[in-house]
Amino acid sequence: MGTTQLETVPEPKYWHLKTVLSEALDQDFAVGEVLPNERELAARFGVARATLRQALEQLELEGRLQRRRGVGTTVAPPRVGVAVGSARHSWPGESVDGWEPVDAVEGLPPAAILKLLGTGEAGGAFAADRPVHTVRRTRVTQGQVVAAEMLYVPAASVPGLPAIHAPAGPARARAVLRELQRLVLDGQDRSVELGSARADDAKELDRLPGAPVLLVTTRYFTAAGTAAVSVATYRADTCRLTFGDSGDVEITHEPRVAS
């Protein structure tokens, strides 16, 4: 990268710096190469480190850079296309979809999930004291973990589960999925939004807490109402989500429901 100082421009300085850095990434750096530290970059371009951080954060959001623990900021590889528009009437785990079960535990769900469980087609409210089975899965693409999912399944949706002797771990997760698939699926809805990685998600995805992620929330419906809710967290720096004809994305202006 050169040492050209930034001149006054009509657009925000960090945005212009982002463009300059993006061109330098194409010309002077290889995928996986570590960038100079912030102090050196700020000096080269004659900008404050706060301005530099804004530009770097934007490039990370766009998938051009990755921040890696113990390594620093590196040039990111091209995003991997990940299909999320699965068949309209398909339960989680019914086909080879790249998801790997990790664990399943029983307990009370977060308040936001309670709200989603109580807004199914049949209406009514989901009781706050009812336990749910929380299935944790990871999605692997080209050998890399690109997403982590929390699938919330009310105990009422899998009444045969207590007879299955699988107390924990992947076996328990697969048992919950098998019981869920016994129900007749009437439909599902899905929403996608930009978010920030929580500490547990960041560890699973090998990201720093607060890194940009894509949140895909899916509700699965039966005639009785909402049978399960999935919240999948995808790496925004490496994933490009794709949707088939059945993978409709609803665009709304409602506040985000945190998981």
N, C-alpha and C positions, 0 to 999 in steps of 0.2 A: 504494500500500500504506500502511496505517496505521502508527502508532508504538506499538501496544499491546505492553506487555511480556509475556513468557510467564510464566505462573504455574506453580507446582508441579503436575505431572500424573503419573498412575501410569505412563504409557508413557514411553519414552525421549524426552528433550527434542528430539532431532533429528527424531524421527518426528512429534511434534506440530508442530514447525516446518515439516516437509514438508507437512503438511495445510494449515497456514495459507498457505504459499507457493503451494500448488496452487490454493487458492481465489482468491488474488490474481491468479494467472496467468489464470484464467477471467474475472475481472472487470475488471482494470486494464491488461492487456497484450494486444497484438496479435501474431499469428504473425510471427516474424522480429525482433521488438523486442528490443533489448539491455537486459539487467537492469543495475541499479546495481552498482557494484563490491562486493566482499566486505566491505570495511571499512564501507561505508555500510549495507549490509544487516544486518550484525552489530550495528551501533549502533542501528538502528531497532527490532530485536527484542530487544535486550538479551541477546544470546547470544555465546559465544566463537566465534571464526572457525572453530575445529575443528568445533563443532556445526553451524555453517552449512554447512560443506563436506560434512558427512555428509548433510544434507538435500538439498543441490544434487546430490550424486552419486546419491542415490536417485531424484530426479526425472529425472535424465538416464537412469538405468537404465530407468525407466518410460516413457521417450520423450517427456517433457514439455519437456525442455530439451536444447539442443545447445551444446557448446563448440566454437567456431570459431577457427581460427588467425587472429591479427591482428584479431579482432572482439570476442571475449569470449563471455559466456553469453547465448544468445538463446532465445526461445520457439520450440519446435519445431512444425512442421506435423503434422497427423494422420499416423499411420503408414500406409505403403503396404502393401496386401495382396500378398504374393508367394507364388505357388503353387510348392511344391517337391515335391508328390506326383505326379510325372510317371508316365507309363505304366510298368508293371512291366518290360516287355521293350523298353526304349528306351535305346540308347547315347547318351552325351553328343554333342550336335551333330547328331542325326538330324533334329530339327525346329526350327522357329523358336521358341526358348525364351527369347529376350532376352539370351543370352550372346554376347559378342563375343570372338573369339580375339585374343590380344595377342602371344604369343610361344611358342616351344617350344625347350627346350635339352635336351641329353643329359648325364647324369651320375649319380652315386650318390645315392640317396634318403636322407632322414633316417631315423634308427633306428626311429622310431615307425611310419613308412610301411613299412619292411622287415617289421616285425611284422605289420602288416595284410595285406601281400602274401603272407605265409607262413601265413595262417590261412583259406585258402579251403576250399571244399567238398571238394576233392580232398586236402586235408591237405598235409603236407610243409612244408619251410622254404625261403624265398626266399634265395638266396645273396647275402651282403652285398656281394660284388664285382661283381654284375651291374648294368649300367647301366639306367636307365629314362629315358623321355622325359617331361619335365615340361612340360605344357601350361598356360600361364597365360591365364585368361579373366576378363573382367569382365561383370557383369550390369547392364544399364541398364533402369530402369523410370521412365517419365514423364520421360525426359531426364536422369535422375540416376543415377550409379553407386551401386548399393545393395549390391553384393557383389563379392568377388574370389575366384577359384577357382584352386587348384593341382590339376591332374589328373595323376596319376602312372601312366604306362603302361610296363610292362616291354617291353624290346626284343623279347622272345619273342612278345609279343602282336601285334606289327606287323612281321612278318618281311619284308614287301615294301617297307618304308619306305626302306631304303638306295638303292633304285633311283630314288627320287623326288628330283629336283634342286630342293630348297627348303631352303637351309641354315639360315634363321632367320626370325623375324618371324611375322606372322599367316599367311602362306602355309604355312610349316612346321607351324604349329599345326593348320591345316585338313587338311594332309596326314596328320598323325598320327591325327586324328579319322576321316578317311575310311578309313584302313587298319584302325582299330579296329572300325569298323562291318562289316567283312567277316566278323568272328567271329559265331558263333551265341550269343546272350546267353541264359543259362539263368535268370538272376534277379539280384537286387540286395538289399542291406540298407542301412538308413540310420539314423543316430542324430543327435540334436540336443542341444547343450549350450551353456551360457552360458560365455563366455570373455572375454579382454581382447585388444585389438588389438595385434599386434606392430608394430614400426616400419614394416616394408614394407607391411603391410596398411593401417595407418593412413594412409600417404601415398597409397595407391591409392584409399582411400575418403574422403579429405579429413577425417580424424578425428585426434584427438590420440592418441599412443601410450598404451595402457592403457585406452582407452575401451571400454565394454561392447559386445560383439559376440555374434552367434549363430553357432556352428560347426556346420555340417552335413557329416557324414562319410558318404560312400557308397562301398560296395564293389560292383563289378560282377563277376559270376561266369559262367564257361563250364564245360563239362564237365571241363576240365583244372584248374580252380581259380580263383583271383582273377586277373582279367585287367586290372583297373585300380582305382585308388583315387582318389576325389575328396575334397578338403577345401575347402569353400566357407565364406567368412567374410562374414556378413551384418551390416549396420549394425543394431544393436539399437534405436537411437533412431528409426529411420525405417521399419523393416520389421516386419510382422506376418506370420509364416509360416503358410501354410494348406496343408492336406493333403487330397487326395482319398481315395477308398476304397482305392487301391493304395499310398498314401503312408504306410504304417504307421510309427509312432514307437515305438521300444523304450525303455522306462524301466528303467534299471539303476542299481546303486549301485557300479559299478566305477570305479576311478580314471580320470581323463581321460587320453587318449592325445594328447599334444601333437604338433603338426605342426612 
